[in-house]
């Protein structure tokens, strides 16, 4: 059986591929650089994948901010040093496990439109230009997210895109407490087998950093892990089922706060990520 996972760390474990591991505070980090051969073994694009594993997220904003700074430093290293960055919140806000992207985008402070004089008057003299968009989903808009983002990129001309989306994991233990960053971009809907046009350097012509947290696990993967055998019983009428925790609302909200603060830490390192998120809301 082929386990479905968006996490390079899980794919690397299955393929016996090693990477660099270290710890910063209470955040465990795993970095994998996949060349052509390694990418083929993983079944993923070539590039850099970084996985941050955290304790279960809480409402302790100070702890979230420190974790966000660790993740933000890794995100900053994947971005060009200057230029406007476009943050894209992918997903459907009406479906809780898929709402991570829109909820994160809502907490990111857009700064591209703030005049220099206004920024100076409020003491924000070191703001990096940032634009934020939530393209919605094809079923509601009739437009592919990738098409919408490409159109905005032609107008805004950002130096990079940060695409935030919910992911699928193999392990239930990774839900809500694992963050993946990669410079390979992201394919909206791929975690649940609904592949859409990818957002990546080849489609947009600029660096695209994928940023996400797993919120679902494929039911057949869970059945395989629990029983040791694949079972069609968890796919009634041949329909794939996804498993998500009962407290998914709280999990997604906390994960969105963490990712928004991590983006602020990467783009606006001179300021408090927590305070910028509060301003954005």
Residue, then its C-alpha position, 0 to 999 in steps of 0.5 A: x500500500x502507498x501511504x499518502x503523506x505531504x510530509x517529506x520527513x515521513x516519506x524520507x523515513x519510509x525510503x530510509x533517506x537521512x537528513x540533518x536533525x537538530x533542536x532549538x528550544x522546544x522545536x525539533x528540526x529536520x532538514x532534507x535536501x533532495x537531489x534528483x535521485x533522492x527526489x525520485x525515491x521520495x516521490x517529491x520534487x527536488x529541493x529543500x524540505x524542512x520539518x519542525x516538530x513542536x509540542x501540542x500547540x496551546x494558547x500560550x502566546x509567548x510560547x507560540x511567538x518563540x516557536x514562530x521565531x525559530x520557524x521564521x528564521x528557517x523561512x527567511x533563509x529560503x526567501x530572497x533578501x529583499x523585494x515584495x513577498x506575496x502571501x497566499x492563503x490556500x484552501x476553503x475557509x468553510x471546511x475547517x481542516x482546509x481553512x488553515x491557509x485563509x485563517x493564516x492569511x487573515x493574520x498576516x499584516x499587509x504592508x505593500x500599500x503603507x506609504x513610507x511617511x505613514x510607516x515612519x509616523x507610527x514607528x514602523x520604519x523597517x517594514x518589508x513590502x508584503x501583499x496578502x491574498x486568499x484566492x478561494x477554491x475553484x468550486x466557488x470562484x470558477x478560477x484555479x488558485x494558480x491562475x489567480x495567483x499568476x495574475x496577481x504576480x504579473x501586477x504586483x511583481x513580488x520577489x517570492x510567494x509564500x503559499x500556505x495550505x493544510x497538509x496530509x500526514x501519515x501519522x495521527x501524532x503529527x496533526x497540528x504540531x508539525x510544520x513543513x517548509x519547502x522551496x518546491x512550492x505547493x500543489x493545492x489539494x494534493x493531500x486529499x487527492x485533488x490535485x490542482x495547478x501547482x504554485x512553484x517556480x516553473x509556473x510563476x517564474x519566482x521562488x515559491x515557498x510552501x508552508x503548511x501544517x498537517x490537519x488530516x490523515x487518510x483513513x486507509x493509512x490509519x487502518x494500515x497502521x492499526x491493523x497491519x493490512x489495507x482495508x476497503x472498509x474505510x473507503x465506502x463505495x470506493x470513496x476515500x475518507x480523511x480522518x481529522x481530530x475532534x478538536x480540529x477547530x482549536x487546532x487549526x486556529x492555533x496553527x494559523x496563529x503560529x504560521x502567521x507569526x512565523x511569516x512576520x518573523x521572517x519578513x519583519x524581524x525588527x518587530x514582534x511577530x505577536x504584535x504584528x499579528x494583533x495589528x493584522x486582526 
